[in-house]
Every structure is written in C-alpha cells, then in structure tokens.
Amino acid sequence: MKKVIIDTDCTIDVRGCDLDDAFAILYMIANPDIEVKLVTTTFGNNNEDMTYKSTKKMFDDLSIDIPLVKGGLYTNDGGVAIKKAVEENKDITILSLGSTTNTQKALSLGLDPKKIKSFVAMGGITEELKFKKKTMRELNLSIDYLSTNYVLNKVKNVDIITGNNCMSHTYRVNDHPTYKSIYMNYLKKSLIRLTDEFLEEFGQRELVVWDALAALYITNPEFFIDHKKNICLDENLLNGYLVEGNDKKVNLPELKDDFDAMAYIVNIIEKEAFI
C-alpha cells in the first residue's frame, strides 16, 4: 500500500472555484491501494482560510477520519505536520495540489529531503493553456514561486503533471448525472455548478479535472509515459513556465492518449466509496 500526504487548496463548495482537489482527495481515499496519512491545506484556488474551511466541511460531511492540518503563509502548522508525517512513515509521497508553501516550510524546518520518496505536483506549463474563450493562467507552481524553486532544488524525485498534459483528458458531466457512491454524489452538485461556470468563462463544457490526474500518477504510473527534462529554476517559475535548462532534472509524465483517465477514476470511486 502506498503512503501519501495530500497538500491541497480544496474549494469544492466555493462558487467561482475549482473542485479538482476534492475529486483527487476522494479518489485517493477510495483507492484500496492508497493510505492517506495526512491532509494539509494551503492557498491557491482561494485564501488559506477558505481552503481549510472547505476541506474541513467535506471531511465532516463524509465522516473522513484522516488528520487535517491548516497550513499556508501565516502558519507553520502545515509544514510541521508534513515534516512529522514524513519522518514517521518510510517511503511516503507528497501530492502537492496547491501552492508549495507547506512543503517548503517542512524542508526549512529541518526535514531531510532524502526521506521524501517522491514529490508529485499538479502544475506548471510548457506553453499557454488556451481554451475557446480565453487563456487560463498557470495553476499552482507560480502561486508561491520562491517556495517552488526551493522545493524543486531540494527534493530529488520530482514528478510534475503539467496543465498542458491534462488538457485532452476531460470529464463531461451529463445534464442529469446519476451516481451510486456517496463520494460521487457529494461531488455532483459542485460538478454541475462548475460545468456552468467553465462553459461561461472558457467556452468549454468538458471539465479538466487537473488534480485528479496528478493523483492518478501515484496510483497508476503505468498509464503514463515518463519524460525526463532538465529545467531552469529561475524567474520563469513566476508564471509557472518549465523552461529547459540545467538547474534541475524533473519528470513530466504524459497520460497515454488511448486511455480514458477520468472514466477510470470515477469507476474506482464508484466501486469503493460506499462507507
């Protein structure tokens, strides 16, 4: 069983904000091959107060019994919790779904980066994220790019699921969706809301469930093709760009074209989440 820390900017019930973090969290909890040891919240989709409130409500509503710690810029608690969890669990992976602030704080507080099995992040771009109506900004690595620079410099094994590599693996919500699991039914209202918002803002009905695809890399790396790349750790990260350079070798996995990733993720949740 794989051990995972999830560092999230979850905003499932917040209008105008994404729900991909919630999708990723519930997929990881439902997956029988994953043991989520800790969830920390940070800023990104919204401020750190709102992301903690949203995540806490979801945990309470679904009776999720996993340690949840509020982190972000204005507290070291997230970093302290990550440091403790890594030190207490051998071969643990950090799944970073928001700003990299909490991981940076854990490292700054003395966490040995060699104890992190891998750092899997959703974020970064290699070119613009162009939709029909507008171009989307980079999602996570740029939010606190100095922390991103620090983390990427320190941690050896880094896998980044870029926004560009997620664009073609979408999820279309039916007009009247029906689900059988408690988790998917919990997501349903927000999926309908986000579909309307995404269509209005970006001109596309199909959702890109970014963070769930990053979670999928941890559970099933065989669904991806690994691409090693040497990148610069410089001001390009301010806009989330992963520019070729000589500062850091990272892995930029790409989902296989013939694989329906979202159907697989939903099927796992539907099959397992009956608690």
C-alpha positions in Angstrom: 0.0 0.0 0.0 1.3 3.4 -1.0 1.5 6.1 1.7 0.6 9.6 0.7 0.4 13.2 2.1 -2.0 15.4 0.3 -1.3 19.2 0.3 -4.4 20.9 -1.1 -6.2 24.1 -1.9 -9.6 22.4 -1.9 -12.6 24.7 -2.7 -15.3 22.2 -3.5 -18.2 24.3 -2.2 -16.9 27.8 -3.3 -18.6 29.5 -6.2 -16.1 30.5 -8.9 -13.5 28.0 -7.7 -12.5 24.6 -8.9 -13.3 21.2 -7.4 -10.5 19.2 -8.8 -8.8 19.0 -5.4 -11.9 17.3 -3.8 -12.0 14.9 -6.7 -8.4 14.0 -6.2 -8.7 13.6 -2.4 -11.8 11.4 -2.6 -10.2 9.3 -5.3 -7.1 8.7 -3.2 -9.2 7.9 -0.1 -11.4 5.5 -2.1 -8.5 3.7 -3.8 -7.7 0.5 -1.9 -4.0 0.7 -2.7 -3.5 4.1 -1.1 -3.2 5.1 2.6 -3.6 8.8 3.0 -1.6 9.6 6.2 -2.2 13.4 6.3 -4.0 16.2 4.5 -2.7 19.8 4.8 -4.4 22.9 3.3 -2.7 25.8 1.6 -3.7 28.7 -0.6 -4.2 28.8 -4.3 -7.8 28.3 -5.5 -8.7 30.7 -2.7 -7.1 32.0 0.5 -5.9 29.6 3.2 -8.9 30.3 5.5 -11.4 29.4 2.8 -9.5 26.2 1.6 -9.3 24.9 5.2 -13.0 25.6 5.8 -14.0 23.9 2.6 -11.8 20.9 3.2 -12.9 20.6 6.9 -16.6 20.7 5.8 -16.1 18.0 3.3 -14.3 15.8 5.9 -17.1 16.4 8.4 -19.9 15.8 5.9 -18.3 12.5 4.7 -17.0 11.4 8.2 -13.5 11.2 6.8 -11.1 10.3 9.7 -7.7 11.5 8.4 -5.6 14.1 10.1 -6.3 17.5 8.6 -4.0 20.5 9.3 -4.3 24.1 8.2 -1.2 25.5 6.6 -0.2 28.3 4.3 1.7 31.6 4.6 0.5 32.7 8.0 1.2 29.5 10.0 3.9 26.9 10.1 1.5 24.1 11.2 1.2 22.6 7.8 5.0 22.4 7.4 5.4 21.0 10.9 2.7 18.3 10.2 4.4 17.3 6.8 7.8 17.1 8.5 6.4 14.8 11.2 4.4 12.6 8.8 7.4 12.1 6.5 9.7 11.3 9.4 7.2 8.8 10.9 6.5 7.0 7.6 9.0 5.4 5.4 8.6 5.7 1.6 5.9 8.4 1.7 4.9 10.5 -1.3 3.8 14.2 -1.2 1.0 15.0 -3.6 1.1 18.8 -4.0 -2.2 20.3 -5.4 -1.8 23.9 -4.4 1.0 26.3 -3.5 4.2 24.6 -2.5 4.5 26.7 0.7 3.8 23.9 3.2 6.5 21.6 1.7 9.0 24.4 1.6 8.3 25.1 5.3 8.7 21.4 6.2 12.1 21.5 4.5 13.1 24.8 6.1 12.2 23.3 9.5 14.7 20.6 9.0 13.0 17.8 7.1 15.6 15.7 5.3 14.5 15.8 1.6 16.0 12.3 1.2 13.2 11.0 3.3 10.6 12.1 0.7 10.1 9.2 -1.7 8.7 11.5 -4.4 7.1 14.9 -4.8 4.2 14.7 -7.2 2.8 18.1 -8.2 0.0 19.2 -10.4 1.0 22.5 -12.1 3.5 24.1 -14.3 3.1 24.8 -18.0 5.3 24.3 -21.1 3.0 26.6 -23.3 -0.2 28.6 -22.8 -3.3 26.9 -21.6 -5.6 28.0 -24.4 -9.3 27.4 -24.3 -12.0 28.5 -26.7 -12.8 31.8 -25.0 -9.7 32.7 -23.0 -6.3 31.6 -21.9 -6.0 30.2 -18.3 -3.2 31.2 -16.1 -0.8 28.5 -14.6 -2.4 26.7 -11.8 -0.1 26.0 -8.8 3.7 26.3 -9.2 3.6 30.1 -9.8 1.4 30.9 -6.7 4.4 30.9 -4.4 7.2 30.5 -7.0 10.0 31.1 -4.5 8.8 28.1 -2.5 8.5 26.1 -5.7 12.1 27.0 -6.6 13.2 25.9 -3.1 11.3 22.6 -3.1 12.4 21.6 -6.6 16.0 22.4 -5.7 15.9 20.3 -2.5 13.8 17.2 -3.4 15.4 14.5 -5.6 12.5 12.8 -7.2 10.0 15.3 -8.7 7.1 14.4 -11.0 5.1 17.3 -12.4 1.8 16.7 -14.1 1.6 19.9 -16.2 -1.5 21.7 -17.1 -0.8 21.1 -20.8 -0.6 17.3 -20.2 -4.1 17.4 -18.6 -5.9 19.4 -21.3 -7.0 16.5 -23.5 -8.2 14.3 -20.7 -11.6 15.8 -19.8 -14.7 14.8 -17.9 -18.1 15.6 -19.3 -20.9 15.9 -16.7 -24.3 14.7 -18.0 -27.3 17.0 -17.9 -28.8 14.9 -15.1 -25.9 12.9 -13.7 -26.6 9.8 -11.6 -24.0 8.2 -9.3 -24.2 5.3 -6.9 -21.4 6.1 -4.4 -21.5 8.6 -1.5 -18.4 10.4 -2.8 -19.6 11.0 -6.3 -23.0 12.1 -5.1 -21.2 14.5 -2.8 -19.3 15.9 -5.8 -22.4 16.1 -8.1 -23.8 19.5 -7.1 -20.4 21.1 -7.5 -19.8 19.3 -10.8 -23.0 20.8 -12.2 -22.1 24.2 -10.8 -18.6 24.1 -12.2 -19.7 22.9 -15.6 -21.9 26.0 -16.0 -19.1 28.3 -14.8 -16.5 26.7 -17.0 -18.7 27.0 -20.1 -19.4 30.6 -19.4 -15.7 31.6 -18.7 -13.8 29.3 -21.0 -16.3 28.3 -23.6 -16.0 24.5 -22.9 -18.4 22.2 -21.3 -16.0 19.4 -20.6 -14.1 19.8 -17.4 -10.4 19.4 -16.9 -10.1 17.7 -13.5 -6.4 18.6 -13.1 -5.6 17.4 -9.6 -7.3 14.0 -10.1 -4.9 13.3 -12.9 -1.9 14.0 -10.7 -3.3 11.6 -8.1 -3.7 9.0 -10.9 0.0 9.1 -11.5 0.7 8.0 -7.9 -1.8 5.1 -8.1 -1.2 4.0 -11.7 2.1 5.3 -13.2 1.7 2.6 -15.9 -1.0 4.8 -17.5 1.6 7.5 -18.2 4.7 7.9 -20.3 7.6 9.4 -18.4 9.5 12.3 -19.9 12.7 13.5 -18.1 13.5 17.1 -18.7 16.2 19.5 -17.4 14.6 22.8 -16.4 15.7 26.2 -15.1 14.9 27.2 -11.6 14.6 30.9 -12.2 12.1 33.8 -12.8 10.2 31.7 -15.4 8.5 29.9 -12.5 6.9 33.2 -11.6 4.4 32.4 -14.4 4.7 28.7 -14.0 6.8 28.0 -17.1 9.0 24.9 -17.0 11.8 26.2 -19.3 14.6 23.9 -20.4 17.8 24.5 -18.6 20.5 22.9 -16.4 19.3 23.5 -12.8 17.0 20.5 -12.1 16.0 17.2 -13.8 12.3 16.5 -13.3 9.8 14.1 -14.8 6.9 15.4 -16.8 4.7 12.3 -17.2 2.1 12.3 -20.0 -1.1 10.3 -20.0 -1.3 7.7 -22.8 -3.6 9.0 -25.5 -5.8 5.9 -25.7 -6.6 5.8 -22.0 -9.8 7.3 -20.6 -8.4 8.5 -17.3 -11.5 10.2 -15.9 -13.6 7.1 -16.6 -11.1 5.1 -14.6 -11.0 7.5 -11.7 -14.8 7.7 -11.5 -15.1 4.0 -11.7 -12.7 3.5 -8.7 -14.7 6.0 -6.6 -18.0 4.4 -7.6 -16.7 0.9 -6.8 -15.0 1.6 -3.5 -16.7 4.6 -1.8 -19.7 3.1 0.0 -18.6 4.0 3.5 
